[in-house]
């Protein structure tokens, strides 16, 4: 998913763009949903780490 920004839809069976797609809970996937936030303890240990966008 991260490389192509596409996923296989269970509803249609086609590969669709991840960003802007509505999920089963009527939420819309955003750029932020591609990455997880870094834990605060990891950021405390490594001062060179920058938090992922949106967190």
The 8 nearest C-alpha neighbors of each residue, nearest first, counted from 0:
[[1, 4, 5, 2, 3, 6, 17, 33],
 [2, 0, 4, 3, 33, 5, 34, 17],
 [3, 1, 0, 4, 5, 33, 6, 17],
 [2, 4, 5, 0, 1, 6, 16, 17],
 [5, 3, 0, 1, 17, 2, 16, 6],
 [6, 4, 16, 17, 3, 15, 0, 14],
 [5, 7, 14, 15, 0, 17, 8, 16],
 [8, 6, 14, 13, 12, 15, 9, 5],
 [7, 9, 12, 10, 11, 13, 14, 6],
 [10, 8, 12, 11, 7, 13, 6, 14],
 [9, 11, 8, 12, 13, 7, 23, 14],
 [10, 12, 13, 8, 9, 7, 14, 15],
 [13, 11, 8, 9, 10, 7, 14, 15],
 [14, 12, 11, 7, 8, 15, 9, 6],
 [13, 15, 7, 6, 5, 8, 12, 16],
 [16, 14, 5, 6, 13, 17, 7, 8],
 [15, 17, 5, 18, 4, 6, 20, 14],
 [18, 16, 5, 4, 20, 6, 15, 19],
 [17, 19, 29, 28, 20, 16, 30, 4],
 [18, 20, 28, 27, 29, 17, 21, 16],
 [21, 19, 27, 28, 18, 17, 22, 16],
 [22, 20, 27, 26, 25, 28, 19, 23],
 [21, 23, 25, 26, 24, 27, 20, 28],
 [22, 24, 25, 21, 26, 27, 20, 10],
 [23, 25, 22, 26, 21, 27, 28, 20],
 [26, 24, 22, 23, 21, 27, 20, 28],
 [27, 25, 22, 21, 24, 28, 23, 20],
 [26, 28, 21, 20, 19, 22, 29, 25],
 [29, 27, 18, 19, 20, 32, 21, 26],
 [28, 30, 18, 31, 32, 19, 27, 33],
 [29, 31, 32, 33, 18, 28, 34, 53],
 [30, 32, 29, 33, 53, 34, 52, 35],
 [31, 33, 30, 29, 34, 28, 35, 18],
 [32, 34, 31, 30, 1, 35, 29, 0],
 [35, 33, 32, 31, 36, 51, 30, 52],
 [34, 36, 37, 33, 32, 51, 31, 54],
 [37, 35, 51, 54, 38, 50, 34, 52],
 [36, 38, 50, 39, 35, 41, 42, 51],
 [37, 39, 41, 40, 36, 42, 43, 50],
 [40, 38, 42, 41, 43, 37, 44, 36],
 [39, 41, 43, 42, 38, 44, 37, 45],
 [42, 40, 44, 43, 38, 39, 45, 37],
 [41, 43, 39, 45, 40, 44, 48, 46],
 [44, 42, 40, 41, 45, 39, 46, 48],
 [45, 43, 41, 42, 40, 46, 39, 48],
 [44, 46, 42, 47, 43, 48, 41, 40],
 [47, 45, 48, 42, 43, 44, 49, 41],
 [48, 46, 45, 49, 42, 44, 43, 50],
 [47, 49, 46, 45, 42, 50, 41, 37],
 [50, 48, 51, 47, 42, 46, 37, 52],
 [49, 51, 37, 52, 36, 48, 54, 42],
 [50, 52, 36, 54, 53, 49, 34, 37],
 [53, 51, 54, 50, 31, 36, 34, 30],
 [52, 54, 31, 51, 50, 36, 30, 32],
 [53, 52, 36, 51, 50, 31, 35, 37]]
